[in-house]
Amino acid sequence: MAISVRCTVDNCYFWARDNYCGADTILVTTTEAVRRYPSGVDAPQANMIVNDMGQTPADRSTDTACKTFRRR
């Protein structure tokens, strides 16, 4: 099954035509991870964050963040 991720952040390196995310891997985590790891991530860094943070529950969408963003 193909999965598509929509995105409106048009200055992201991975932003693609028709507001799709073109990244191979997407890391969505909690805002706590953003505080601990403030820069964008690539695949090895994403694995490090996942291993370090483990499961990170959230109560609402505002508690989450896309760590895949990289400014174009």
C-alpha positions as CSV (number, residue, x, y, z in Angstrom):
1,M,0.0,0.0,0.0
2,A,1.4,3.4,-1.0
3,I,1.4,6.0,1.8
4,S,1.4,9.7,1.0
5,V,2.1,12.5,3.4
6,R,0.7,15.9,2.7
7,C,2.7,19.0,3.6
8,T,2.2,22.7,3.2
9,V,5.8,23.8,4.2
10,D,7.0,24.9,0.8
11,N,10.4,25.9,1.9
12,C,11.3,22.4,3.0
13,Y,13.9,20.5,1.0
14,F,11.5,17.5,0.8
15,W,8.4,19.5,-0.3
16,A,7.1,18.2,-3.6
17,R,4.6,19.2,-6.2
18,D,0.9,19.4,-5.1
19,N,2.0,19.7,-1.4
20,Y,3.4,16.2,-0.9
21,C,6.4,15.2,1.2
22,G,9.1,13.5,-0.9
23,A,11.2,12.3,2.0
24,D,12.0,8.5,2.1
25,T,11.7,8.5,5.9
26,I,9.7,10.8,8.1
27,L,10.2,11.1,11.8
28,V,7.2,12.5,13.8
29,T,7.9,12.8,17.5
30,T,6.9,14.9,20.4
31,T,7.9,18.5,21.1
32,E,10.2,17.1,23.9
33,A,12.4,15.6,21.2
34,V,12.5,19.0,19.4
35,R,13.9,20.5,22.6
36,R,16.5,17.8,23.0
37,Y,17.4,17.6,19.3
38,P,16.7,21.1,17.8
39,S,18.2,20.5,14.4
40,G,16.6,18.6,11.5
41,V,17.5,14.9,11.1
42,D,18.6,12.4,8.5
43,A,18.0,8.7,8.7
44,P,20.9,7.8,11.1
45,Q,20.0,10.7,13.4
46,A,16.3,9.6,13.3
47,N,17.4,6.2,14.5
48,M,19.4,7.7,17.3
49,I,16.4,9.8,18.4
50,V,14.0,6.9,18.2
51,N,16.4,4.8,20.3
52,D,17.0,7.5,22.8
53,M,13.4,8.7,23.2
54,G,11.6,5.4,22.9
55,Q,7.9,5.8,22.9
56,T,6.7,9.4,23.4
57,P,3.0,9.7,24.0
58,A,1.1,12.9,23.1
59,D,-2.2,14.2,24.1
60,R,-2.9,16.4,21.0
61,S,-1.4,17.2,17.6
62,T,0.2,20.4,19.0
63,D,2.4,18.1,21.2
64,T,3.9,16.6,18.0
65,A,6.5,17.7,15.5
66,C,7.9,16.6,12.2
67,K,11.7,16.2,12.6
68,T,12.3,15.6,8.9
69,F,12.1,19.2,8.0
70,R,15.2,20.6,6.3
71,R,15.2,24.2,4.9
72,R,15.6,24.4,1.2
